Amino acid sequence: MEKRVTALSESREDPFAQHLAASAVLDDRGTVVAWSRQAEDLLGYPGTEVIGRSALDVLMDPRDLPAARDAAATCRRAGGWLGVLAVRHRSGQFVEMGFRARELLRNDLVREWVLVGAPAARVLEWRRDRALLEGLFRRCPIGLAVHSPEMRILRVNRAIERFSGVPDAEHRGMRTGDLLVEEDARAARHRVRQVLETGTSLFTEQYARLERNPTREQIVTVSAFRIEDSAGQVLGVAETVEDVTERHRARRRLALLDEAGTRIGTTLDVRETAWELADVMVPDLADHAWVDLSQPVTRGEEPTRPLAGPVARVAVRSVLAQEPGPPHPDAEPVELAAGTPQATCLADGRPVLEPVLPPDWHSTQAHLGEHAPELSVHSLIVVPLAARGLVLGVLSLWRSRRPEPFEADDLTLAQELASRAAVCIDNARRFTQQQQTAFALQRSLLPRAVPRQPAVEVAPRYFPARTAQGVGGDWFDIIPLSGARVALVVGDVVGHGVHAAATMGRLRTAVHTLASLDLEPDEVLARLDDLVNLLAAEQEEDGELTVGEQVIGATCLYAVYDPVSRRCSAARAGHPSPMVTTPDGQVSLFDLPAGPPLGLGGLPFESEEIELAEGSLLTLYTNGLIGERHVDVDLRLERLRAVLTRPEDALELTCQAVVDALVPANPTDDIALLVARTLVLPPQNVASWQLPLEPTTAALARQLTTAKLTEWGLEHLAFTTELIASELVTNAYRYAGGPMTLRLIRENHLICEVSDASHTSPHLRRARTNDEGGRGLFLVAQMTERWGTRYTREGKTVWTQQPLSATTF
């Protein structure tokens, strides 16, 4: 008995069902005339104890009699009653019972009353379940659909009606998924079938595009479970359906923001960054995207205020393009008409949202250029690209294929993406500006033109690095020296950017100054090393170095070629050795002692000298030519050797062949290249005499000079050159010992040299009125274009240079 009562109490079936509820029949006076077995089980009274007695006397507490009489009066008046009363159990306890009473007439018109009762808790629980079920179908905002085992719709709630636009009555009998596009319907049918067959509940997210509006995006989450009765018979499948389209869009917007963080600003290039922004926008947010920048921004400059003139359309992206890309490397100039959304946004710096464009939008829009969107566009967003208080340009977004208009959330997302991209564009602009400054500085510091030299024919090249680090400090130089000689220089400063370019300029100036002293190559590098150490010490003392920045350092190769002797002397400071190509095509390295890089200090430099045949090639280069990353240096040297083995007759062609073979399209390091072909002065253009150390030597020098100039057809220079030679020889006789040499060289200028074994240096001074001497070098300086002294291991040479066209005296 206990088990049966427990089972009944736990049942969620209708508590007033015949097989569950207690029932009794009362006559019109309230006397019990019938008593059910369920009533005996529930209240403990057998029928023999209650039949024929008043129900109020047996079952009711005297205190509850007023409520019972009110219920009886309502029952007589209305023909029925539903409510709760406390009744007495046979054990004396009171039980809360829910009752349903209704009138019953027999053939003899005798009126009786049928009472059906159940425990009040079970009745209330059942009523709550009924109310819940009714609420799910009438008031619940989450959709509810019930499918039969034959996969027909039995019932839907009002949320489904609103979602589909179809009333419940029309839903009933439809096949599962009938209102959806075929692709989404197949997924819905598969889901219901799977739950029916397996009994396993499912929770999933899927597209639910309606067939009557297939282009409108709708995404729902679905919870599906099988319905069974108490006997385990399958009655169908119930689904709860929630529209999560907005939630999905919000997730997609967050994902787009996250993706933009990795895709926008990968380079420090203004146009590339603008293109990355447009590429992120299409197709996830818009069908067409334009990025228009102020023209100064594309050049690395700040935009003018107010913004005026045409803008540069630097990026265009469209769902129509099969292979999307920037419109043109130089961008498309576009004149924005006044009053258009783009012009308004650019002027005010405020976004523009036009959810629905007027039908004639195309005729009133700004000049659209060759990349105009299709005429079916219906919605527009324009947001400013602003960073650090500067409006750099505008971003225009259009929708044509996607039917939903832009909304406020789309505008917020577009503003956020545009703000991030604007910072990246401004960083790229600043980097471009810095790069251009460094390029301009470097161009101003490198040789702008190569003067014609009697010693060599040269073909130089310079390629700046094409990386985010910027230009480096590589340089080359061709420096004319006394005696028709020439110095060939290549160098490489450690680091990149303006600092490296400025340091390069200082070192190049220092090399020119040291070259003017006619020092030997090893001595030049030693003095240059001292200068680099001094500059590095200044940096450290002034605190100019940031964390991780290198102290100034550099490599350098300095070579001097003499076209008279055909001797080439060179030294290097941590720099690659030059290549030497003989006239018959034999290529070898000029084997120079390595020498430490400039800036280490305290280590010696050594010079080596070789003799070069006329027409030999000297190829000088910086490390960028052979030290390309991930490439074996020896392989690149072999490639260089192969190119130089077959030199062209035209030196420029040979230089270009080296460039084509070894210079990449975007070098990661600066490259300086200098190819020089050696020349030799004809013997008839050089005259040299050994002079005795005698008082008459000056007269002999004048005689030899006049004769040679007459032979050369330079009689107009005879007087001044006699005076110069006489003065220099006289000084050598007076202040130096040992033999003297007088040499005249005719090339672009007339050069007069007097060499002796002394290392004393002549000095120019102004003689006083009563001085007997001191005017010789003063006169020499007045009559020549240039003059100077160079020192050798054997002594010194005093030289002068005069133009061939006329005398300066």
C-alpha positions in Angstrom: 0.0 0.0 0.0 2.8 2.5 0.9 4.5 1.9 -2.4 1.3 2.6 -4.3 0.7 5.9 -2.4 4.3 7.0 -3.0 4.0 6.3 -6.7 0.8 8.4 -6.9 2.3 11.3 -5.0 5.3 11.4 -7.3 3.3 11.3 -10.5 3.1 14.4 -12.6 -0.1 13.1 -14.3 -3.5 14.9 -13.8 -4.2 14.3 -10.1 -8.0 14.3 -10.8 -7.5 11.4 -13.3 -9.9 8.5 -12.5 -7.2 6.0 -11.6 -5.5 8.4 -9.3 -8.0 10.6 -7.5 -10.2 9.7 -4.5 -13.9 10.1 -5.3 -17.2 10.1 -3.4 -20.9 10.8 -4.1 -23.0 13.0 -1.8 -26.7 13.4 -1.9 -28.3 16.8 -1.8 -28.2 16.8 2.1 -24.5 16.1 2.2 -24.8 12.4 3.1 -22.2 10.0 1.6 -23.9 7.6 -0.8 -20.7 6.2 -2.5 -17.1 5.9 -1.5 -14.2 4.8 -3.8 -11.3 2.5 -3.1 -8.8 5.4 -3.7 -10.7 7.4 -1.1 -10.3 4.6 1.4 -6.5 4.4 0.6 -6.1 8.1 0.9 -8.1 8.8 4.1 -8.2 5.4 5.8 -12.0 5.2 6.1 -13.6 2.0 4.6 -16.8 2.6 2.8 -18.9 1.0 5.6 -17.8 3.7 8.0 -18.8 6.7 5.9 -21.6 5.6 3.6 -24.9 6.9 5.0 -23.2 9.5 7.3 -22.9 13.2 6.8 -19.6 14.1 5.1 -19.3 17.2 7.2 -19.5 15.2 10.5 -17.1 12.5 9.4 -14.5 14.4 7.5 -14.5 18.1 8.6 -13.2 19.8 11.7 -15.8 22.0 13.4 -13.5 25.0 12.8 -13.6 24.4 9.0 -17.3 24.0 8.8 -17.9 27.7 7.6 -15.5 27.2 4.7 -17.2 23.8 3.8 -20.7 25.4 3.9 -19.5 28.3 1.7 -18.1 25.7 -0.8 -21.5 23.8 -0.7 -23.4 27.0 -1.3 -21.2 27.9 -4.3 -21.6 24.4 -5.6 -25.5 24.7 -5.5 -25.4 28.1 -7.0 -22.8 27.5 -9.8 -23.3 23.7 -10.4 -19.7 23.0 -9.4 -16.7 24.1 -7.3 -12.9 23.8 -7.3 -10.8 24.5 -4.2 -8.8 23.2 -1.2 -10.2 22.0 2.2 -8.6 20.2 5.2 -10.2 16.8 5.8 -9.8 14.4 8.7 -7.9 11.2 8.2 -9.2 8.1 10.1 -6.0 8.4 12.3 -7.2 11.8 13.4 -4.7 13.8 11.3 -5.9 16.4 8.9 -4.9 16.3 5.2 -5.0 19.2 2.8 -7.1 18.1 -0.2 -7.8 19.6 -3.5 -11.4 19.1 -4.6 -13.4 19.3 -7.7 -17.2 19.1 -7.3 -19.8 18.9 -9.9 -23.6 18.4 -10.0 -25.2 15.0 -11.1 -28.9 14.5 -11.9 -30.6 11.1 -12.0 -33.6 10.1 -14.0 -35.9 10.7 -11.0 -34.4 14.2 -10.9 -32.7 13.5 -7.7 -29.6 15.8 -7.4 -26.4 14.4 -6.2 -22.8 15.7 -6.1 -19.7 14.0 -7.3 -16.5 14.9 -5.4 -13.0 14.2 -6.8 -10.1 14.9 -4.6 -6.3 14.6 -4.4 -3.6 15.8 -2.0 -3.4 19.6 -2.3 0.4 19.6 -2.8 0.0 17.3 -5.9 -2.8 19.4 -7.2 -0.9 22.6 -6.8 2.2 21.1 -8.4 0.1 19.9 -11.4 -1.5 23.4 -11.7 2.0 24.9 -11.7 3.1 22.5 -14.4 0.0 23.4 -16.5 0.7 27.1 -16.0 4.3 26.6 -16.9 3.4 24.7 -20.1 0.9 27.4 -21.0 3.5 30.1 -20.3 6.0 28.4 -22.6 3.6 28.5 -25.5 2.0 31.9 -24.9 4.5 34.2 -23.1 8.0 32.7 -23.3 10.4 34.8 -25.4 12.4 31.7 -26.4 10.9 29.8 -29.3 9.4 26.3 -28.6 8.5 23.8 -31.3 7.1 20.3 -31.0 7.7 17.7 -33.7 5.9 14.4 -34.1 7.7 11.1 -34.7 6.9 11.6 -38.3 8.8 14.9 -38.3 5.7 17.0 -38.6 5.2 20.2 -36.6 2.6 19.6 -33.9 2.7 23.0 -32.2 4.9 26.1 -31.9 4.7 29.0 -29.4 4.3 32.6 -30.1 8.0 33.3 -30.1 8.3 31.0 -33.1 5.3 32.7 -34.7 7.1 36.1 -34.4 10.4 34.6 -35.6 8.9 33.0 -38.7 6.0 35.4 -39.3 3.6 32.4 -39.6 0.8 31.7 -37.1 0.7 28.5 -35.1 -2.3 27.2 -36.9 -0.4 27.3 -40.2 2.7 25.7 -38.7 0.8 22.6 -37.6 1.3 19.7 -40.0 4.2 21.3 -41.8 7.3 19.2 -42.3 10.2 20.0 -40.1 12.3 22.8 -41.8 9.7 23.7 -44.4 10.0 27.4 -43.8 13.8 27.5 -44.0 16.1 27.6 -47.1 17.0 24.2 -48.2 20.5 24.2 -46.8 19.4 25.1 -43.3 16.3 22.9 -43.6 18.5 19.8 -44.2 20.4 20.6 -41.0 17.2 21.0 -39.0 15.7 17.7 -40.3 19.0 15.9 -39.6 19.0 17.2 -36.0 15.4 16.2 -35.2 16.0 12.7 -36.8 19.1 12.2 -34.8 17.4 13.1 -31.5 14.4 10.8 -32.4 16.6 7.9 -33.1 19.2 8.2 -30.3 17.3 9.9 -27.6 20.4 12.0 -26.9 19.6 15.7 -26.4 21.5 18.2 -28.5 22.5 21.8 -28.2 23.8 23.5 -31.3 24.0 26.8 -33.2 23.0 27.1 -36.8 21.8 29.4 -39.6 18.0 29.7 -39.8 17.5 31.7 -42.9 13.8 31.9 -43.9 12.9 30.9 -47.4 10.8 34.1 -47.8 13.9 36.2 -47.0 16.9 34.1 -47.8 19.4 37.0 -47.8 18.7 38.1 -44.3 21.2 36.6 -41.9 19.6 34.7 -38.9 21.4 32.5 -36.5 19.8 30.5 -33.7 20.8 28.3 -30.9 18.7 25.1 -30.6 18.2 22.7 -27.7 16.5 19.5 -28.8 15.2 16.7 -26.6 13.0 13.6 -27.1 9.5 13.5 -25.5 8.3 10.3 -23.9 5.3 9.3 -21.9 5.3 7.5 -18.5 5.4 4.2 -20.3 8.5 5.2 -22.4 6.6 5.6 -25.7 8.3 8.2 -28.0 5.8 11.1 -28.6 8.1 13.4 -30.6 10.9 16.0 -30.2 10.7 19.4 -28.6 13.1 22.2 -29.5 13.8 25.5 -27.8 15.0 28.0 -30.3 16.7 31.3 -29.5 17.6 34.0 -32.0 21.3 34.9 -31.3 21.9 36.8 -34.5 22.9 40.0 -32.6 25.1 38.0 -30.2 26.8 36.3 -33.1 27.4 39.6 -34.8 28.9 40.9 -31.6 31.2 37.9 -31.4 32.1 38.4 -35.0 32.9 42.1 -34.4 35.1 41.2 -31.4 36.8 38.6 -33.6 37.3 41.2 -36.3 38.9 43.6 -33.8 41.2 40.8 -32.7 42.1 39.9 -36.3 42.7 43.6 -37.1 45.3 43.8 -34.4 47.4 41.2 -36.2 46.7 42.3 -39.8 46.9 46.1 -39.6 50.2 47.8 -39.2 52.5 44.9 -40.1 54.8 47.3 -42.0 55.9 50.9 -41.7 54.5 51.7 -45.1 51.6 54.2 -45.4 50.0 52.6 -48.5 50.5 49.1 -47.3 48.9 49.9 -43.9 45.9 51.6 -45.7 45.5 48.5 -47.9 45.6 46.2 -44.8 42.7 48.3 -43.3 40.6 48.0 -46.4 41.3 44.3 -46.6 40.1 43.7 -43.0 36.9 45.5 -43.7 35.8 43.5 -46.7 33.9 41.2 -46.7 33.4 40.9 -42.9 31.9 44.3 -42.4 31.4 45.9 -45.8 31.1 45.0 -49.5 33.3 47.9 -50.6 36.0 49.9 -48.8 38.0 53.0 -49.8 40.9 54.6 -47.9 41.5 58.2 -48.9 44.5 60.0 -47.4 45.6 63.5 -47.5 48.3 63.8 -50.2 51.0 65.1 -47.8 50.5 62.0 -45.5 51.5 59.7 -48.4 54.7 61.7 -48.6 55.4 61.4 -44.9 54.4 65.0 -44.2 51.8 66.3 -41.8 48.4 67.1 -43.4 47.6 70.7 -44.0 45.0 72.5 -41.8 42.4 72.9 -43.0 42.6 69.9 -45.4 42.5 71.2 -48.9 43.0 69.9 -52.4 42.4 66.4 -53.7 43.0 63.3 -51.6 44.9 60.2 -52.6 42.9 57.0 -52.8 45.5 54.7 -51.7 43.5 51.5 -51.1 40.3 50.1 -52.7 38.8 46.7 -51.7 35.6 45.2 -53.1 33.8 41.9 -53.1 33.7 42.2 -56.9 37.5 42.1 -57.3 38.8 38.6 -58.1 42.4 39.6 -57.1 42.0 42.6 -54.8 44.9 45.0 -54.5 45.9 48.6 -54.3 44.6 50.7 -57.2 47.9 52.1 -58.2 51.4 52.4 -56.7 51.1 56.2 -56.8 47.4 56.2 -55.7 44.5 57.8 -57.5 43.9 61.5 -56.9 40.3 62.2 -56.0 38.6 65.6 -55.7 36.0 65.4 -52.9 33.0 67.6 -53.8 31.8 69.9 -51.0 28.8 68.6 -49.1 29.5 64.9 -49.7 29.9 62.6 -46.7 33.6 62.2 -47.3 34.2 65.9 -47.6 32.1 66.6 -44.5 33.9 63.9 -42.5 37.3 65.1 -43.6 36.5 68.7 -42.7 34.7 68.1 -39.3 36.5 65.0 -38.2 33.2 63.3 -37.3 31.8 60.0 -38.6 28.8 59.8 -41.0 26.3 57.0 -41.0 23.7 56.8 -43.8 21.8 53.5 -43.2 19.7 54.0 -46.3 21.1 55.9 -49.3 18.7 57.9 -51.5 18.0 56.4 -55.0 20.0 59.2 -56.6 23.0 58.9 -54.3 25.4 58.2 -57.2 24.7 61.5 -58.9 25.2 63.5 -55.7 28.3 61.6 -54.4 31.9 62.8 -54.6 33.9 62.1 -57.6 34.2 58.3 -57.4 37.1 57.7 -59.8 37.7 54.5 -61.7 37.0 52.3 -58.6 33.4 53.4 -58.0 31.2 50.8 -56.2 28.3 49.1 -57.9 25.1 51.1 -58.3 23.2 48.7 -56.0 24.9 50.0 -52.8 22.3 51.0 -50.3 24.2 51.9 -47.1 27.2 54.0 -46.2 29.6 54.6 -43.4 32.4 57.3 -43.5 34.8 57.6 -40.5 37.8 59.8 -40.1 41.3 58.4 -39.8 42.5 60.6 -37.0 45.6 60.1 -34.8 47.4 62.3 -32.3 45.1 65.2 -33.1 45.6 65.0 -36.9 43.0 64.0 -39.4 44.9 61.9 -41.9 42.1 60.9 -44.2 38.8 59.1 -44.4 37.5 55.5 -44.6 34.4 54.8 -46.7 32.4 51.6 -46.3 29.6 50.5 -48.6 27.1 47.7 -48.6 25.5 46.3 -51.7 25.4 42.5 -51.7 24.5 42.3 -48.0 20.9 43.4 -47.5 21.2 44.6 -43.9 21.9 48.4 -43.6 24.7 49.6 -41.5 23.7 50.2 -37.9 25.1 52.0 -34.9 27.1 49.0 -33.7 28.7 48.8 -37.2 29.7 52.5 -36.9 31.2 51.9 -33.5 33.2 49.0 -34.9 34.3 50.9 -37.9 35.5 53.8 -35.7 37.5 51.5 -33.5 39.2 49.9 -36.5 39.8 53.2 -38.2 41.3 54.6 -34.9 43.7 51.7 -34.6 44.7 51.9 -38.3 45.1 55.7 -38.1 47.7 55.3 -35.4 49.5 52.7 -37.6 49.3 55.0 -40.6 50.7 57.9 -38.6 53.5 55.8 -37.3 54.2 54.8 -40.9 54.0 58.5 -41.9 56.5 59.4 -39.2 58.8 56.6 -40.2 58.5 57.7 -43.9 59.4 61.2 -42.8 62.4 60.0 -40.8 63.4 57.8 -43.7 63.2 60.7 -46.1 65.2 62.9 -43.7 67.8 60.2 -43.5 67.8 59.7 -47.3 68.1 63.4 -47.9 70.9 63.7 -45.4 72.7 60.7 -46.9 72.2 62.0 -50.4 73.6 65.4 -49.4 76.6 63.7 -47.8 77.4 61.3 -50.6 79.3 62.5 -53.7 76.7 64.0 -56.1 78.9 63.9 -59.2 82.1 62.0 -59.9 84.8 64.3 -61.3 86.8 63.1 -64.2 90.1 61.7 -63.0 93.4 61.3 -64.9 94.1 58.2 -62.8 91.0 56.1 -63.1 87.7 55.8 -64.8 85.0 55.1 -62.2 81.4 53.7 -62.0 79.8 54.0 -58.5 76.5 52.7 -57.2 74.7 53.2 -53.9 71.6 51.3 -52.7 70.0 52.2 -49.4 68.5 49.4 -47.2 64.8 48.8 -47.8 63.9 47.8 -44.2 62.2 49.2 -41.2 65.6 50.0 -39.7 66.1 52.6 -42.4 69.2 53.7 -44.4 72.6 52.8 -43.0 75.9 54.6 -43.1 77.7 53.2 -46.1 79.6 55.6 -48.3 82.1 55.8 -51.2 84.5 58.5 -52.3 86.8 59.3 -55.2 89.3 61.9 -53.9 91.9 63.6 -56.2 95.3 63.8 -54.7 98.5 65.6 -55.6 100.6 64.3 -58.4 97.6 63.2 -60.4 96.9 60.4 -57.9 93.5 59.4 -56.7 92.2 57.9 -53.4 89.3 55.4 -53.6 87.4 54.9 -50.4 84.4 52.8 -49.3 83.2 52.6 -45.7 80.3 51.3 -43.6 79.1 52.8 -40.3 77.5 50.5 -37.8 73.7 51.0 -37.5 70.9 52.6 -39.4 68.9 55.8 -39.6 69.7 59.5 -39.3 72.4 58.9 -36.6 74.3 56.5 -38.9 74.0 58.9 -41.9 75.2 61.8 -39.8 78.2 59.7 -38.5 78.9 58.7 -42.1 79.1 62.4 -43.0 81.5 63.2 -40.2 83.8 60.3 -41.2 83.7 61.2 -44.9 84.7 64.7 -44.0 87.5 63.4 -41.9 88.7 61.2 -44.7 88.8 64.1 -47.1 90.8 66.1 -44.5 93.2 63.3 -44.0 93.5 62.7 -47.7 94.5 66.3 -48.2 97.5 65.7 -46.0 98.7 63.1 -48.4 99.1 60.5 -45.7 99.8 56.8 -46.4 96.6 54.6 -46.3 97.6 52.9 -43.0 98.2 56.4 -41.4 94.8 57.6 -42.7 93.0 54.7 -41.0 95.0 55.1 -37.8 93.9 58.8 -37.6 90.3 57.9 -38.5 90.3 55.2 -35.8 91.3 57.9 -33.3 88.4 60.1 -34.5 85.9 57.2 -34.1 87.1 56.5 -30.6 86.7 60.2 -29.8 83.1 60.3 -31.1 82.2 57.2 -29.2 83.6 58.7 -26.0 81.5 61.8 -26.6 78.4 59.8 -27.0 79.0 57.9 -23.8 79.7 61.0 -21.8 76.6 62.9 -23.1 74.4 59.9 -22.5 73.2 59.8 -26.2 73.1 56.0 -26.3 69.9 54.3 -25.5 69.7 50.8 -24.0 70.9 48.2 -26.6 72.3 50.9 -29.0 75.8 50.3 -30.2 78.7 52.7 -29.7 80.0 54.2 -33.0 81.9 51.8 -35.1 82.8 51.5 -38.8 84.8 49.7 -41.4 86.7 51.4 -44.1 89.0 50.6 -47.1 91.4 53.3 -48.3 93.3 52.9 -51.6 95.6 55.3 -53.4 96.5 54.8 -57.1 99.3 56.6 -58.9 98.8 56.7 -62.7 102.5 57.5 -63.3 104.0 54.5 -61.4 100.9 52.3 -61.8 101.3 51.5 -58.1 98.3 51.0 -55.8 98.7 51.2 -52.1 95.8 50.2 -49.8 94.8 49.4 -46.2 91.6 48.2 -44.7 89.9 48.4 -41.3 87.7 45.4 -40.9 86.4 45.8 -44.4 86.1 43.3 -47.2 89.1 43.2 -49.5 88.7 44.6 -53.1 88.7 42.5 -56.2 91.4 43.1 -58.8 90.7 42.2 -62.5 93.6 42.2 -64.9 93.1 43.2 -68.5 93.0 39.6 -69.6 90.1 38.8 -67.2 92.1 37.2 -64.3 90.3 38.0 -61.0 91.8 37.8 -57.5 91.4 39.4 -54.1 93.7 42.2 -53.2 95.2 40.4 -50.3 95.3 43.1 -47.6 96.0 42.6 -43.9 92.5 42.6 -42.3 93.0 45.4 -39.7 90.5 45.9 -36.9 87.3 47.8 -37.4 87.4 51.5 -36.6 86.6 52.2 -33.0 88.5 49.4 -31.3 91.6 51.4 -30.8 95.2 50.4 -30.0 95.7 48.0 -32.9 97.9 48.8 -35.9 96.9 49.0 -39.6 99.1 47.8 -42.4 99.3 48.9 -46.1 100.1 46.7 -49.0 101.2 47.9 -52.5 100.8 46.2 -55.9 101.5 47.2 -59.4 98.5 47.3 -61.8 98.6 47.1 -65.5 96.8 49.7 -67.5 93.1 48.9 -67.8 92.9 46.8 -64.6 89.7 46.9 -62.6 89.5 47.6 -58.9 86.2 46.7 -57.4 85.5 48.1 -54.0 82.3 47.3 -52.1 80.7 47.3 -48.7 79.5 44.2 -46.8 75.9 44.5 -48.0 76.9 43.3 -51.4 78.2 39.9 -50.2 76.8 39.6 -46.8 73.1 39.1 -47.6 71.3 37.3 -44.9 70.9 33.5 -45.2 73.4 33.4 -48.2 76.9 32.0 -48.0 79.5 34.8 -48.3 81.8 32.5 -50.3 79.1 31.8 -52.8 78.5 35.5 -53.3 82.2 36.2 -53.7 82.3 33.5 -56.4 79.4 35.1 -58.1 81.1 38.5 -58.0 84.3 36.9 -59.3 82.3 35.3 -62.2 80.9 38.6 -63.2 84.2 40.4 -63.1 85.9 37.7 -65.2 83.9 38.9 -68.2 84.1 42.7 -67.9 82.3 44.8 -70.5 84.2 47.4 -72.5 82.0 50.1 -71.0 82.6 50.4 -67.3 79.0 51.3 -66.5 77.9 48.0 -68.1 80.3 46.1 -65.9 79.0 47.9 -62.8 75.4 47.2 -63.8 76.3 43.5 -64.4 77.5 43.3 -60.8 74.3 45.0 -59.6 72.1 42.6 -61.5 74.0 39.5 -60.2 74.3 40.5 -56.5 72.0 43.3 -55.5 68.5 42.1 -54.3 65.3 44.0 -55.1 64.9 45.0 -51.4 68.4 45.0 -49.8 68.4 44.5 -46.1 71.6 46.5 -45.7 73.1 49.5 -47.5 75.3 48.7 -50.5 78.1 50.9 -51.8 79.9 49.7 -54.9 82.8 51.3 -56.7 84.3 49.9 -59.9 87.4 51.7 -61.1 89.4 51.1 -64.3 93.1 52.2 -64.0 94.6 54.7 -66.4 98.2 55.5 -67.0 99.6 58.9 -67.9 101.5 58.8 -71.2 105.3 59.0 -70.6 105.5 62.1 -72.8 103.3 63.9 -70.3 105.7 63.4 -67.4 109.2 64.9 -67.1 111.5 64.1 -64.2 115.1 65.2 -63.4 117.6 64.5 -60.6 119.2 67.8 -59.6 122.6 68.2 -57.9 122.8 70.0 -54.6 124.7 73.0 -56.0 124.2 76.8 -55.9 123.4 76.8 -59.7 120.6 74.2 -59.3 117.9 76.8 -59.4 119.1 78.1 -62.7 119.2 74.6 -64.1 115.7 74.0 -62.9 114.5 77.1 -64.7 116.2 76.1 -67.9 114.8 72.6 -67.8 111.3 73.8 -67.0 111.2 76.4 -69.8 112.4 73.8 -72.4 109.8 71.2 -71.4 107.0 73.7 -71.4 108.0 74.9 -74.8 108.0 71.3 -76.0 104.5 70.9 -74.6 103.2 74.1 -76.1 102.7 75.7 -72.7 104.9 78.7 -73.2 102.3 81.0 -71.5 103.0 79.2 -68.3 106.8 79.3 -68.6 107.4 82.5 -66.6 105.3 81.5 -63.5 106.5 77.9 -63.6 110.2 78.9 -63.8 109.6 81.1 -60.7 107.8 78.3 -58.9 110.5 75.7 -59.7 113.3 78.1 -58.8 111.7 78.9 -55.4 111.1 75.3 -54.5 114.6 74.1 -55.6 116.2 77.0 -53.7 114.3 76.1 -50.5 115.4 72.5 -50.9 119.0 73.5 -51.4 118.9 75.8 -48.3 117.0 73.7 -45.8 117.2 70.0 -47.0 120.1 67.7 -47.7 120.7 64.9 -50.2 119.6 64.8 -53.8 116.6 66.6 -55.2 114.1 65.7 -57.9 112.2 68.0 -60.1 109.1 66.6 -61.8 106.5 68.2 -64.2 103.2 66.5 -65.0 100.8 67.6 -67.7 97.2 66.4 -67.4 94.2 68.5 -66.6 96.5 70.8 -64.8 100.2 71.5 -64.8 101.8 70.0 -61.7 105.3 71.0 -60.5 106.9 68.9 -57.8 110.3 69.1 -56.0 111.2 66.2 -53.8 114.0 66.0 -51.2 115.2 63.8 -48.3 114.1 66.1 -45.6 111.0 65.8 -43.5 110.9 69.5 -42.5 107.8 71.2 -43.6 107.8 74.6 -45.5 105.5 77.2 -44.0 103.8 80.1 -45.7 104.4 83.4 -43.8 104.1 87.1 -44.5 107.5 88.8 -44.6 108.0 92.2 -42.9 109.3 95.2 -44.9 112.9 94.9 -43.8 113.1 91.0 -44.1 115.5 89.8 -46.8 113.6 86.5 -47.3 110.3 84.8 -46.5 108.5 85.9 -49.7 109.1 82.8 -51.8 106.3 80.5 -50.7 104.0 83.5 -50.5 104.6 84.2 -54.2 104.2 80.5 -55.0 100.8 80.5 -53.3 99.7 83.5 -55.2 100.7 82.1 -58.6 99.2 78.6 -58.2 95.8 77.2 -57.9 96.8 74.8 -55.1 100.0 73.8 -53.4 101.0 71.5 -50.5 103.4 69.0 -49.1 103.3 65.2 -48.9 105.6 63.0 -46.9 107.0 59.7 -47.9 109.3 57.3 -46.1 112.3 58.8 -47.9 111.4 62.5 -47.3 108.9 64.9 -48.7 107.5 66.4 -51.9 106.4 70.0 -52.3 103.9 70.3 -55.1 102.0 73.0 -56.9 99.1 72.9 -59.4 98.2 75.4 -62.1 95.4 75.4 -64.6 96.5 74.9 -68.2 94.3 77.6 -69.7 95.9 80.7 -68.2 98.4 81.9 -65.6 97.3 83.2 -62.3 100.1 85.7 -62.0 
